[in-house]
Amino acid sequence: MTNRSKNILYSIILFISVFAVYKYRKANTSTQAMEPMRIEGKTMGTTYNITYFDTHHRDFKSSVDSLLSLVNQSINTYDPASEVSQFNKSSSGVAIQLPYLIPPVKKAKEVFTASSGAFDPTVMPLVNAWGFGPGKQLNPDSARIDSILTFVGLNKVNITNDSLVKSAARVQLDFGGIGQGYGADVITEFLKTKGIANMLVELGGEGMAIGKNLRTNKPWEIGILDPNSTRDHQFFKAYIALTDRSFTTSGNYFNYHEINGVKYSHTIDPATGYPARRAILSASVFATDCTTADAWGTAFMVMGHERAIEILKTNTALDALLIYTTPDGKMETFVTPGISNIVTFESSSPQQL
């Protein structure tokens, strides 16, 4: 064999070897990427769980916890030093120091208007009066309710360049119907800046499904809790496959108070001042962001399924699965056309969580 032939042969062998190493490393990297990173923790009186795919296997837990700490410093009414608590205690408003208070207020105003006031975070005094907030339970009578209603209404809160202003000292804000969704959005946007394109962010049962589950190469699957669930026996009513979509479910599963033998829902109707008593059992809402979905889920629970269905017919940016009871006591569901082909109802025995 001539030297020229040997060189050609060596070059071919070298090329094959390099190519084989490249394919091996690529396959190995792909296999590793299929294994998701998982982080979890506690925030806003609940828990968060995040699953994401990252070829660099970075652990973002400390960053996520730091972010959520800042969000809590802005909107957590159980923290007396938070910006919203300072606003609630103020006579006219507060100057804003952190960037996490104004966005949920702006979104709240948007949904407040679109829902004709069904979603209204100024129900804070009513939430306290009925014992669902940090305040002492008062078991209010009708006179007390009427008094509180005089300073309920999000039109009494205004945003300036650097402040949140209220028209009356007794106006207060409660982010219980929007805060967890907003927190999930903050986490999602942070992970996107880190190059994460496939993730499932869940905070208190609501969150964002971005990209897909690379382990199954399918959309993220979300379970919808059955309204018949109890704290000790929780099971799903349906499943939905989501990609680049938020998810949130509002319902009165476990959060209620019993006063003189009567159960009162934690969902307060800002029009009456009383806990909402509707045929709707739960509202699962899907939108491009979780703050929007969270706020509308609360609004639908306040207004009931009939009005909710009418809104959903015209607001194509929203999708929903509503579960409600009929006058004869049967459980029925309503699903918007935009998600009807990705919802699967549980027909077999209930699946334990």
Legacy VTK file of the C-alpha trace (Angstrom):
# vtk DataFile Version 3.0
C-alpha trace
ASCII
DATASET POLYDATA
POINTS 353 float
0.000 0.000 0.000
1.415 3.390 -0.981
1.800 6.218 1.524
-0.910 8.105 -0.320
-3.287 5.174 0.062
-2.368 4.845 3.728
-3.051 8.530 4.334
-6.434 8.256 2.644
-7.268 5.170 4.726
-6.135 6.853 7.950
-8.219 9.929 7.085
-11.292 7.767 6.513
-10.745 5.912 9.806
-10.215 9.207 11.642
-13.379 10.668 10.114
-15.395 7.604 11.075
-14.002 7.720 14.611
-14.774 11.419 15.047
-18.252 10.923 13.623
-18.875 7.985 15.949
-17.787 10.029 18.976
-20.009 12.911 17.824
-23.040 10.619 17.449
-22.356 9.021 20.840
-22.083 12.369 22.602
-25.168 13.672 20.856
-27.162 10.572 21.830
-25.834 10.758 25.377
-26.727 14.460 25.645
-30.182 13.745 24.237
-30.713 10.993 26.786
-29.649 13.253 29.615
-31.893 16.033 28.348
-34.848 13.678 28.533
-34.460 13.508 32.309
-36.256 16.539 33.789
-35.092 18.766 36.587
-37.569 19.092 39.455
-37.721 21.692 42.195
-40.372 22.334 44.833
-41.005 24.575 47.803
-43.533 26.578 49.785
-44.949 30.023 49.090
-48.171 32.043 49.471
-49.540 29.595 52.026
-49.270 26.724 49.559
-46.649 24.778 47.602
-45.016 25.049 44.210
-43.720 22.284 41.933
-41.668 22.933 38.810
-40.541 20.414 36.197
-38.257 21.598 33.423
-35.744 20.299 30.885
-32.277 21.815 30.822
-29.276 20.322 29.013
-27.025 22.099 31.527
-28.875 20.560 34.502
-29.038 23.871 36.361
-30.847 24.051 39.698
-32.896 27.254 39.869
-34.499 26.671 43.266
-32.632 29.417 45.115
-33.430 31.923 42.369
-37.092 30.900 42.298
-37.361 31.174 46.079
-35.777 34.624 45.976
-38.188 35.770 43.280
-41.213 34.463 45.139
-39.983 36.166 48.296
-40.035 39.487 46.449
-43.501 38.760 45.039
-44.715 38.026 48.564
-43.195 41.288 49.783
-45.444 42.985 47.245
-48.798 41.171 47.320
-49.016 38.928 50.417
-51.703 40.270 52.767
-50.535 37.907 55.513
-47.220 39.791 55.654
-47.831 43.024 57.605
-44.733 44.582 56.021
-45.714 43.831 52.401
-46.533 46.661 50.036
-50.176 45.622 49.763
-50.462 45.486 53.573
-48.969 48.960 53.766
-51.489 50.088 51.151
-54.351 48.538 53.109
-53.296 50.324 56.298
-52.651 53.671 54.603
-55.088 56.570 54.404
-54.476 57.378 50.733
-52.017 54.905 49.184
-48.336 53.960 48.973
-45.286 54.581 46.837
-44.216 51.418 44.997
-40.686 50.119 45.554
-40.849 46.659 43.922
-42.026 45.779 40.390
-44.485 43.098 41.508
-47.509 45.047 42.756
-48.601 47.113 39.752
-48.872 44.246 37.156
-51.518 42.234 39.056
-53.449 45.429 39.836
-53.482 46.337 36.128
-54.692 42.857 35.210
-57.285 43.004 37.985
-58.643 46.260 36.570
-58.855 44.692 33.114
-60.843 41.677 34.332
-62.886 43.825 36.762
-64.177 45.840 33.799
-64.670 42.864 31.471
-66.534 40.869 34.133
-68.758 43.802 35.170
-67.216 43.758 38.635
-67.484 40.011 39.316
-63.737 39.950 39.874
-62.873 42.614 42.438
-59.826 42.390 44.752
-61.174 45.211 46.941
-63.343 42.587 48.645
-60.560 42.330 51.243
-62.713 43.748 54.117
-65.457 41.267 53.228
-62.945 38.407 53.076
-61.832 39.346 56.577
-65.378 39.758 57.835
-66.250 36.233 56.715
-63.059 34.796 58.234
-61.165 33.924 55.054
-58.303 36.399 55.458
-55.749 37.437 58.068
-58.401 39.414 59.948
-60.605 38.051 62.736
-63.842 36.345 61.740
-66.766 38.631 62.529
-69.819 36.624 61.424
-71.238 39.876 60.011
-74.885 40.884 59.959
-76.565 42.688 57.063
-75.855 46.142 58.507
-72.161 45.333 58.742
-72.123 44.020 55.172
-73.872 47.147 53.845
-71.323 49.331 55.620
-68.388 47.448 54.119
-69.877 47.568 50.616
-69.595 51.369 50.578
-65.824 51.115 50.158
-65.697 48.050 47.867
-64.969 48.651 44.189
-61.739 48.556 42.188
-62.662 51.881 40.607
-61.626 53.321 44.002
-57.982 52.334 43.318
-55.776 54.181 40.819
-52.243 53.703 39.530
-49.815 56.579 39.046
-46.240 56.455 37.778
-44.835 55.290 41.099
-47.771 54.908 43.485
-50.970 53.029 44.192
-53.664 55.451 45.332
-57.096 54.894 46.883
-60.060 57.235 47.174
-60.994 56.223 50.731
-58.915 55.098 53.701
-60.978 51.921 54.235
-60.357 50.580 50.718
-58.241 47.425 50.837
-56.874 44.924 48.333
-56.817 41.125 48.480
-54.848 39.159 45.864
-56.231 35.768 46.871
-58.028 35.451 43.535
-55.070 36.356 41.343
-51.827 36.130 43.336
-50.928 32.488 42.769
-51.471 32.822 39.038
-49.305 35.907 38.993
-46.590 34.120 40.964
-46.606 31.290 38.412
-46.196 33.822 35.602
-43.215 35.447 37.330
-41.487 32.068 37.682
-42.250 31.141 34.068
-40.840 34.369 32.675
-37.693 33.980 34.780
-37.077 30.443 33.491
-37.633 31.613 29.923
-34.830 34.155 30.364
-32.597 31.233 31.311
-33.343 29.499 28.030
-35.837 26.977 29.393
-38.298 26.166 26.610
-40.049 23.106 28.074
-41.462 23.355 31.579
-44.460 22.782 33.794
-44.836 25.401 36.519
-47.464 24.714 39.200
-48.151 26.979 42.163
-51.085 26.120 44.387
-52.703 24.023 41.658
-52.370 26.568 38.867
-49.592 27.527 36.527
-48.115 27.342 33.050
-47.416 24.480 30.638
-44.681 25.599 28.234
-43.383 23.530 25.330
-43.806 19.829 25.945
-42.779 16.975 28.190
-39.580 15.837 26.463
-39.618 12.578 28.369
-42.839 11.512 26.634
-42.497 13.847 23.648
-46.095 14.876 24.265
-47.907 17.945 25.626
-48.042 18.352 29.392
-51.048 16.576 30.922
-53.004 18.387 33.632
-55.605 16.782 35.879
-58.855 18.569 36.772
-59.974 17.749 40.298
-63.434 16.231 40.700
-65.723 18.452 42.850
-66.728 15.343 44.807
-63.194 15.072 46.136
-62.487 15.459 49.816
-59.229 16.380 51.514
-58.532 12.702 52.198
-59.834 11.318 48.911
-58.930 13.435 45.892
-59.450 12.270 42.319
-59.677 13.676 38.813
-62.738 14.484 36.755
-60.823 15.097 33.527
-57.400 15.516 31.965
-56.221 18.101 29.462
-53.114 18.155 27.261
-51.551 21.633 27.204
-48.794 23.362 25.281
-47.907 27.043 25.846
-51.026 27.595 27.904
-51.882 28.506 31.472
-54.157 26.455 33.707
-56.084 27.297 36.852
-59.052 25.815 38.670
-61.240 27.775 41.060
-63.658 25.903 43.288
-64.995 25.585 46.792
-63.643 22.094 47.377
-62.302 22.503 50.885
-62.150 26.227 51.697
-65.345 27.158 53.504
-66.560 28.121 56.953
-69.529 26.730 58.823
-71.495 29.271 60.858
-74.604 28.165 62.761
-74.771 25.008 60.671
-74.512 26.854 57.316
-71.506 26.389 55.027
-70.143 29.605 53.515
-67.926 29.584 50.425
-64.619 31.480 50.404
-65.668 33.103 47.097
-67.177 36.475 48.015
-69.662 38.148 45.672
-68.648 41.844 45.586
-72.168 42.823 44.508
-73.903 41.407 47.589
-71.093 41.195 50.139
-72.010 37.580 50.879
-70.270 34.339 49.872
-71.370 33.391 46.363
-73.993 30.643 46.271
-74.170 29.364 42.710
-74.751 26.068 40.944
-71.193 26.202 39.602
-68.837 23.798 41.390
-65.543 24.581 39.700
-64.133 26.678 36.871
-60.956 25.571 35.104
-59.701 28.381 32.884
-56.945 28.365 30.262
-55.309 31.461 28.776
-51.978 32.708 27.472
-50.944 33.770 30.980
-51.882 32.468 34.410
-52.709 35.849 35.954
-55.547 36.254 33.458
-56.760 32.680 33.918
-56.675 32.986 37.722
-58.696 36.199 37.753
-61.323 34.850 35.364
-61.615 31.613 37.328
-62.556 33.672 40.376
-64.947 35.800 38.319
-66.728 32.733 36.931
-67.219 31.309 40.420
-68.797 34.606 41.472
-71.099 35.042 38.476
-72.100 31.399 37.974
-71.937 29.140 34.938
-74.753 30.756 32.932
-73.068 34.157 32.711
-69.671 32.530 32.369
-70.809 30.577 29.312
-72.120 33.749 27.672
-68.769 35.486 28.216
-66.840 32.484 26.917
-68.875 32.531 23.704
-67.512 35.977 22.831
-64.098 36.011 24.540
-62.166 33.594 22.345
-58.904 34.323 24.196
-60.251 32.216 27.056
-61.001 28.515 27.235
-62.707 26.808 30.140
-64.100 23.631 31.592
-66.994 24.409 33.917
-68.559 21.875 36.271
-71.965 22.685 37.749
-75.131 21.124 39.100
-78.500 21.176 37.369
-81.783 21.938 39.207
-82.402 18.194 39.572
-79.027 17.737 41.283
-77.070 16.187 38.418
-73.477 17.181 37.698
-72.908 18.658 34.224
-69.916 20.054 32.366
-69.345 22.761 29.776
-66.222 22.786 27.601
-65.279 25.541 25.154
-64.643 24.453 21.544
-60.998 25.559 21.740
-60.097 22.709 24.111
-62.797 20.126 23.397
-60.379 17.961 21.402
-57.690 17.896 24.124
-59.912 17.132 27.130
-60.374 13.539 28.262
-62.997 12.782 30.891
-62.404 10.115 33.493
-64.892 7.325 32.786
-63.380 4.556 34.882
-62.948 4.424 38.637
-61.528 7.622 40.153
-57.751 7.937 40.098
-56.281 8.701 43.479
-53.909 11.681 43.534
LINES 1 354
353 0 1 2 3 4 5 6 7 8 9 10 11 12 13 14 15 16 17 18 19 20 21 22 23 24 25 26 27 28 29 30 31 32 33 34 35 36 37 38 39 40 41 42 43 44 45 46 47 48 49 50 51 52 53 54 55 56 57 58 59 60 61 62 63 64 65 66 67 68 69 70 71 72 73 74 75 76 77 78 79 80 81 82 83 84 85 86 87 88 89 90 91 92 93 94 95 96 97 98 99 100 101 102 103 104 105 106 107 108 109 110 111 112 113 114 115 116 117 118 119 120 121 122 123 124 125 126 127 128 129 130 131 132 133 134 135 136 137 138 139 140 141 142 143 144 145 146 147 148 149 150 151 152 153 154 155 156 157 158 159 160 161 162 163 164 165 166 167 168 169 170 171 172 173 174 175 176 177 178 179 180 181 182 183 184 185 186 187 188 189 190 191 192 193 194 195 196 197 198 199 200 201 202 203 204 205 206 207 208 209 210 211 212 213 214 215 216 217 218 219 220 221 222 223 224 225 226 227 228 229 230 231 232 233 234 235 236 237 238 239 240 241 242 243 244 245 246 247 248 249 250 251 252 253 254 255 256 257 258 259 260 261 262 263 264 265 266 267 268 269 270 271 272 273 274 275 276 277 278 279 280 281 282 283 284 285 286 287 288 289 290 291 292 293 294 295 296 297 298 299 300 301 302 303 304 305 306 307 308 309 310 311 312 313 314 315 316 317 318 319 320 321 322 323 324 325 326 327 328 329 330 331 332 333 334 335 336 337 338 339 340 341 342 343 344 345 346 347 348 349 350 351 352
